[in-house]
């Protein structure tokens, strides 16, 4: 199991705390430092769609020039944008048994780890 995220995000901190409290072992991939492998992004897009991966509520997206925002219109443009601007990926991106999950809530993780 692997979490793709950045360590200082409150949602990520909550997800990691939940996993630790429930005895779940995971590998943490800091995509601010290491980026997100394109194959991971493609697999997540295949399962979740490209739109949910783009965190349009976050500060990284809001700070983008309008020209950039308007250019993110499909899978190809989203993958290019997220590859170059990994902090715009909704967090955390959890991969467990080949399945991807976005975001965190206690209820969501309870269902995932049933």
trRosetta pair geometry for C-beta under 8 A, 3 or more apart (Angstrom, degrees):
i j d omega theta_ij theta_ji phi_ij phi_ji
1 24 6.9 -41 71 171 160 104
1 25 7.1 132 47 94 112 59
1 26 4.5 -67 102 -112 103 84
1 27 7.0 159 89 18 52 74
1 94 7.2 -4 -174 -173 97 91
1 95 6.8 175 -152 90 51 61
1 96 4.6 7 -118 -105 100 82
1 97 7.7 -14 -84 -23 83 63
2 26 6.4 151 -101 -173 24 88
2 27 4.6 -25 -108 67 81 97
2 28 7.6 168 -158 -85 66 16
2 29 5.8 31 178 -12 111 114
2 94 7.6 164 87 -154 46 49
2 95 4.9 0 58 55 90 105
3 12 7.3 132 159 -148 131 95
3 15 6.8 152 -132 120 144 129
3 16 7.0 -140 55 -82 171 86
3 19 7.8 -122 -44 -27 137 161
3 26 5.5 49 -12 153 100 138
3 27 7.4 -177 24 85 67 48
3 28 5.4 -18 64 -114 100 63
3 29 6.8 -176 88 27 47 75
3 92 4.9 -12 -165 176 104 140
3 93 7.2 138 -162 74 53 51
3 94 5.4 -20 -104 -102 76 72
3 95 7.8 -168 -79 22 30 70
4 29 4.8 -24 -103 73 67 113
4 31 5.3 46 -176 -39 91 124
4 36 5.5 63 -169 -113 140 109
4 40 6.6 132 -61 151 155 146
4 89 7.3 -32 123 115 112 149
4 92 6.7 146 69 -172 49 81
4 93 4.2 -20 62 66 105 106
4 94 7.8 -158 23 -71 71 27
4 95 7.2 50 -11 -11 103 103
5 9 6.2 -110 175 39 110 132
5 12 4.2 155 157 -116 147 131
5 15 7.6 155 -47 59 166 139
5 28 7.3 -61 48 -156 94 89
5 29 7.6 107 22 72 54 65
5 30 7.3 -42 83 -113 53 47
5 31 6.8 116 31 14 4 101
5 91 4.6 96 -130 -150 98 110
5 92 3.9 -48 -67 -116 131 92
5 93 6.7 175 -61 24 75 68
6 9 5.2 95 73 -19 89 108
6 12 6.5 -170 67 -8 51 164
6 30 6.2 68 -121 -152 50 77
6 31 6.5 -82 -63 54 75 75
6 32 4.5 63 -113 -27 110 119
6 87 6.4 19 -38 -115 145 87
6 91 6.7 -67 24 -105 79 153
7 12 6.6 -136 -131 114 23 139
7 13 7.8 69 179 -73 55 81
7 28 7.4 59 -86 169 94 139
7 30 6.0 -26 -28 -108 97 112
7 32 7.9 -95 12 25 77 126
8 12 7.8 51 62 59 21 126
8 13 7.8 0 -160 -48 23 112
9 12 4.0 78 73 9 102 111
9 13 6.8 -169 91 -12 52 82
9 91 5.1 28 115 103 169 154
9 92 7.6 162 81 -63 136 79
10 13 5.5 -51 -146 34 34 115
10 14 6.4 35 154 -19 65 103
11 14 5.7 -53 -151 35 32 112
11 15 6.4 33 150 -19 65 105
11 91 5.7 132 82 101 120 95
11 92 6.8 -165 119 -19 97 76
11 103 6.9 -63 177 -152 140 62
11 104 5.2 154 178 40 91 114
12 15 5.6 -52 -146 36 34 112
12 16 6.2 32 156 -17 66 106
12 91 5.3 -43 -60 156 103 123
12 92 4.9 106 -109 -61 82 106
12 104 7.5 151 -88 -7 31 143
13 16 5.9 -56 -146 39 28 109
13 17 6.2 30 154 -20 64 108
14 17 5.7 -54 -145 37 30 112
14 18 6.3 33 154 -22 64 105
14 104 5.8 159 92 115 104 141
15 18 5.7 -54 -150 34 30 112
15 19 6.5 30 153 -18 64 105
15 92 5.0 -116 57 14 165 132
15 94 7.3 -144 -177 -63 139 123
15 104 3.8 -118 -75 -100 105 151
15 109 7.1 163 -137 -69 77 138
16 19 5.7 -53 -149 36 33 112
16 20 6.3 29 155 -16 66 107
16 26 7.9 -129 -123 62 74 133
16 28 7.3 16 -107 -92 123 125
17 20 5.8 -57 -147 40 30 109
17 21 6.1 31 155 -19 66 109
18 21 5.8 -57 -145 38 28 111
18 22 6.2 6 161 -1 64 115
18 104 7.2 171 19 -169 143 122
18 106 6.3 -165 -117 -106 137 72
18 109 5.4 93 137 78 144 169
19 22 6.2 -74 -147 50 25 98
19 24 4.1 -88 -162 70 81 114
19 26 5.6 -26 173 -2 154 131
19 109 7.5 -117 -68 -156 71 143
20 23 7.7 44 -175 -68 30 23
20 24 7.4 -85 -61 52 24 73
22 109 7.7 174 14 143 158 123
22 113 6.5 80 142 123 148 164
24 113 6.5 -83 -80 -115 136 143
26 94 8.0 -54 -138 -139 144 95
29 34 6.3 -95 -175 69 85 134
29 36 7.5 98 126 -109 128 70
30 33 4.4 35 107 25 115 109
30 34 5.9 101 78 12 70 100
31 34 6.1 -76 -115 67 39 75
31 35 5.7 10 -160 -175 78 12
31 36 4.6 1 -129 -55 133 84
31 86 4.3 -135 144 163 112 140
31 87 7.7 178 101 -69 98 52
31 89 6.9 -5 91 38 156 138
32 86 6.6 -161 -84 89 41 118
32 87 6.1 46 -97 -75 90 99
35 83 7.2 32 -167 -164 117 60
35 86 5.4 -169 -134 -50 54 146
36 40 5.4 -112 173 78 92 124
36 41 5.5 101 118 -54 119 100
36 82 7.1 -34 52 146 130 101
36 83 7.3 -116 64 -112 87 54
36 86 5.3 151 -5 -128 98 118
36 89 6.6 58 -20 -36 153 163
36 93 7.5 41 -124 51 141 151
37 40 4.5 91 68 1 89 105
37 41 7.2 -162 95 -4 48 84
38 41 5.5 -54 -149 38 38 112
38 42 6.1 38 154 -20 70 106
38 79 7.0 63 -146 -176 90 112
38 83 6.1 10 -92 -105 90 123
39 42 5.6 -51 -144 38 32 112
39 43 6.3 34 155 -20 64 105
40 43 5.8 -55 -148 37 29 110
40 44 6.3 28 154 -17 64 108
40 93 7.8 106 155 126 114 140
40 95 7.1 -89 -146 -56 104 146
41 44 5.7 -57 -147 39 30 110
41 45 6.1 31 155 -19 66 107
41 53 7.3 97 -150 -167 84 158
41 79 5.7 129 130 -132 131 87
41 82 5.9 157 -136 102 139 129
41 83 6.7 -104 2 -72 167 82
41 89 7.9 -109 -110 -105 101 133
42 45 5.7 -54 -145 37 30 112
42 46 6.3 36 154 -25 64 104
42 79 6.8 31 -78 -118 74 135
43 46 5.6 -50 -149 30 31 115
43 47 6.7 18 156 -8 63 107
43 95 7.9 46 104 -116 131 125
43 100 6.7 142 120 -36 90 131
44 47 6.1 -65 -151 43 31 102
44 48 5.6 -19 170 22 71 119
44 53 6.1 103 124 -90 121 129
44 93 6.1 -24 -114 -160 151 129
44 95 7.8 -93 -78 -81 98 100
44 100 4.4 173 -116 -156 79 172
44 102 7.8 97 -168 -64 118 102
45 48 6.6 -73 -118 58 21 80
45 49 6.6 -21 -162 163 60 11
45 50 4.9 18 -138 -79 109 72
45 53 6.3 -54 -85 -14 77 147
45 75 5.8 109 174 -142 140 104
45 78 7.3 143 -112 96 130 126
45 79 6.7 -50 -43 -75 158 102
47 99 6.8 157 -150 -149 157 60
47 100 5.0 142 69 39 142 107
48 52 5.0 -97 157 62 111 131
48 53 6.4 115 95 -49 127 92
48 100 5.8 -85 -29 95 119 119
48 102 6.2 93 -144 -20 157 122
49 52 5.6 86 73 8 95 99
49 53 7.7 -163 97 -8 56 92
50 53 5.8 -65 -162 33 43 115
50 54 6.9 31 153 -18 75 105
50 74 7.1 79 53 164 158 33
50 75 4.5 -168 -44 -105 142 62
50 78 4.0 126 179 63 126 160
50 79 7.1 -82 -122 -43 121 76
51 54 6.2 -61 -154 32 36 104
51 78 7.5 -105 -71 -98 40 156
52 90 6.4 -65 157 17 67 151
52 102 5.6 168 147 35 115 164
53 78 6.7 105 73 164 115 127
53 82 6.3 -14 135 -91 120 157
53 89 5.7 -34 178 -140 85 80
53 90 5.9 -140 -152 18 30 99
53 93 7.5 27 -128 -93 91 125
53 102 6.9 -135 -93 -99 55 142
54 61 6.9 101 169 -98 88 132
54 72 6.3 131 -120 159 158 144
54 78 5.7 -101 -52 -141 121 110
54 81 7.3 27 -109 95 116 133
54 82 6.8 -117 -89 -69 77 111
54 88 6.2 -7 -147 146 68 105
54 89 7.5 -58 -99 -109 34 43
54 90 7.2 27 73 -29 12 93
55 58 4.1 32 128 0 119 122
55 60 7.1 64 77 53 110 107
55 61 5.9 -155 95 -23 66 128
55 88 5.6 -165 45 -180 89 53
55 89 6.3 58 -10 130 107 14
55 90 4.1 146 -73 -79 96 64
55 91 7.1 -12 -66 -3 150 74
56 61 4.9 -142 -126 148 40 164
57 61 7.3 57 32 49 20 135
58 61 5.3 95 65 12 78 99
58 62 7.0 -147 102 -4 40 94
58 87 7.6 -149 136 145 143 81
58 88 6.6 179 72 -132 128 54
58 90 7.7 -175 -23 -100 128 56
59 62 5.4 -59 -139 42 36 112
59 63 6.0 34 163 -21 70 109
60 63 6.2 -62 -150 36 24 108
60 64 7.2 39 149 -40 58 97
60 85 6.3 155 167 169 123 110
60 87 4.4 168 -80 108 153 99
60 88 4.3 -135 109 -78 127 74
61 64 5.8 -43 -162 5 37 117
61 69 7.1 87 -175 -104 82 103
61 88 5.2 108 -64 -137 81 105
64 68 4.3 -106 175 82 112 129
64 69 5.2 135 99 -53 119 87
64 85 7.5 25 -87 -147 120 169
64 88 7.6 28 -46 -94 130 140
65 68 5.0 96 61 4 78 100
65 69 7.3 -149 97 -3 41 87
66 69 5.5 -56 -146 39 37 112
66 70 5.9 33 158 -18 70 109
67 70 6.0 -58 -145 39 25 109
67 71 6.5 27 153 -25 60 110
68 71 5.7 -61 -152 31 31 113
68 72 7.1 28 154 -23 64 100
68 81 7.1 124 179 -122 97 115
69 72 6.3 -58 -159 25 34 107
70 73 7.6 6 165 -55 47 106
71 77 5.7 -152 146 -164 76 133
71 81 7.5 151 96 -70 99 120
72 77 5.1 -174 -123 126 42 110
72 78 5.4 81 -161 -87 95 66
72 81 5.0 -17 -95 -21 114 160
73 77 5.4 42 36 46 66 150
74 77 5.4 85 51 19 70 100
74 78 6.8 -133 98 -7 30 96
75 78 5.8 -61 -143 39 26 111
75 79 6.2 26 161 -20 65 107
76 79 6.0 -55 -148 34 26 109
76 80 6.6 24 155 -16 61 107
77 80 5.7 -53 -148 37 34 112
77 81 6.2 34 154 -19 66 108
78 81 5.7 -56 -146 39 31 111
78 82 6.0 21 160 -12 68 111
79 82 6.0 -57 -137 43 27 104
79 83 6.0 33 160 -26 63 109
80 83 5.9 -55 -146 32 25 113
80 84 6.6 6 160 -2 60 112
81 84 6.3 -76 -155 47 26 98
81 85 5.7 -34 170 34 69 113
81 88 6.8 -54 143 75 102 148
82 85 6.4 -74 -117 66 27 73
82 86 6.4 65 176 -104 66 47
82 88 6.1 -124 -108 77 69 101
82 89 5.4 79 -150 -73 112 94
83 86 7.4 3 -154 -69 17 82
85 88 4.6 30 123 3 107 120
86 89 5.7 -27 -172 -2 58 116
89 93 6.2 -38 152 -33 125 127
90 93 7.2 105 84 -65 72 86
90 102 5.0 42 101 -171 124 120
90 103 6.0 -35 156 -59 116 81
91 103 7.4 78 93 -97 33 43
92 102 7.7 -169 90 -149 40 44
92 103 7.3 135 42 -103 52 7
92 104 6.1 43 25 -42 94 112
93 100 6.3 -17 -173 -161 90 106
93 101 7.6 153 -159 77 44 47
93 102 6.0 -14 -105 -104 66 71
94 100 6.9 144 79 -156 52 52
94 101 4.5 -18 62 61 104 98
94 102 7.7 -165 21 -74 78 24
94 112 7.5 32 105 -168 145 165
95 98 7.3 9 -176 -107 94 13
95 99 7.2 155 -153 75 56 35
95 100 5.5 -24 -97 -96 72 72
95 101 8.0 -179 -77 20 28 72
96 99 5.9 -30 71 62 70 86
96 101 7.0 -1 17 4 106 115
96 112 6.6 99 47 174 153 116
101 108 7.1 149 -179 162 128 116
101 112 5.9 -28 -66 -99 165 140
103 108 6.9 50 99 59 95 176
104 108 6.6 -161 -155 65 33 130
104 109 6.6 13 -150 -43 80 114
105 108 4.4 93 54 3 85 106
105 109 7.1 -166 82 -3 43 84
106 109 6.0 -62 -149 42 30 104
106 110 6.2 38 152 -27 66 105
107 110 5.6 -50 -147 30 30 116
107 111 6.7 28 155 -16 62 103
108 111 6.0 -60 -159 35 30 108
108 112 6.5 28 149 -19 66 108
109 112 5.3 -51 -142 37 39 114
109 113 5.9 10 167 3 72 112
110 113 6.6 -75 -142 51 21 90
110 114 6.9 52 154 -63 60 83
111 114 6.0 -20 -155 -25 32 113
